[in-house]
Amino acid sequence: MPGISMTVNGKPVSGEVEGRTLLVQFLREDLGLTGTHVGCDTSQCGACTVLVNGESVKACTMLAATADGAQVRTIEGEAKGGAMSVVQAAFQEHHGLQCGFCTPGMVMSITDLLRVNAEPSEAQVREWLKGNICRCTGYHNIVKAALAAAAELRAQPVAAE
Amino acid sequence: MYDFQLARPRSLPEAVEAMQAEEAQPLSGGQTLIPTLKARLGAPGTLVDLTGIAELKGISRSGDVLRIGGATRHADVAGSAEVQGAIPALAALAGKIGDPAVRNRGTIGGSLANNDPAACYPSAALGLGATLHTSAGRAIAADDFFLGLFETALEERELLTAAAFPVPLAADYQKFEQPASRFALVGVFVARFADGARVAVTGASEGGVFRWAEAEQALSADFSLSALDGMSHPAEGMIGDLHGSPRYRAHLVGVLTRRAVAACG
């Protein structure tokens, strides 16, 4: 089994995986980071979305070994010192979740959106979230949260990352 | 998924060597292949990961040819100023494949080599008359590359290294999206060149991507909407499934071709 190492939420980690081990399995089962959810396991729902080298990917559709050497960010890395990230706080403020199962993927996906587009329109947010499915049908407040987070980050450019 | 060995070559010669392993199969972005393997529809002995090979990535323009490396991701094509300047329809097509996370992994070479009958890229390659370059040193015209559903002219162990697209006077891609899969229910790529027009259709035919010869002839003589007056595509050979009948798809071919021609201006 190949040995792999990567940086997850700023910390170096390593492990032994099979060729077929998915990134999401490595994160959840080997590292115990169960915040990244497996919803559909068919790359449709986006609950497993994480950032690899800063870009959103579906961790259920990427082999762990192909993330060897990468910088990975999961939902566990978003809150700093007990303070939620701007996107997380906006989800709380605007009640952007009902059951919460899709939320980790939604937060990571929107974090990536705000990296590439600091001032998205509502239509652009909805378009971006095509690959993130919420079965509570809570999209309206999720979109509100994304727009509020974008505005907040623009108002605090120093805090943006 | 059945287990396999994973090879991660750093150069094209290393990849070609790794492909000599028993039951070897190339892995690019994996956005189709990994779900396929999860469903146990394949059992490769070795997967050869092409995404760590710098020479397979990148976009460059030389005269009237835009060359895109096989391992270049959809997000890179969509966001490339070079592509947006040379063939904006190609950048727009790449930006509407799947969803953002899929576009951050999926590659042009993977899409072309897979030749899914509803994929977007094959229509651009055929519609622009691209040349597909391979690890065997072959340069294959798109007209000779797409052989049917999931079938291409690539030999066993041969890798698609780059696609070279002639820069048209104008081009447009119209995709009628199947909202669940985000593939094209029907997609039409129209390109206008100094010596004629090409019309390539994806998603519609039981034979995979194809050129609509009748529309090409009319548009080559007169590139205008009125050149298509009264023209419709026959329903024979079109895909019929719960998303749309053959007649419905044939109708969409006509509608989307007209929209693409109108968008070419």
Interface residues (C-beta under 8 A of the other chain):
Chain A: P2 E18 G19 R20 L22 D41 T42 S43 Q44 G46 T49 V52 E55 S56 V57 K58 T61 M62 L63 A65 T66 D68 S109 D112 L113 W128 K130 G131 N132
Chain B: M1 Y2 D3 F4 Q5 L6 R8 L27 G30 Q31 I34 P35 L37 K38 L47 D49 T51 A75 G98 D99 P100 A101 V102 N104 R105 A180 R182
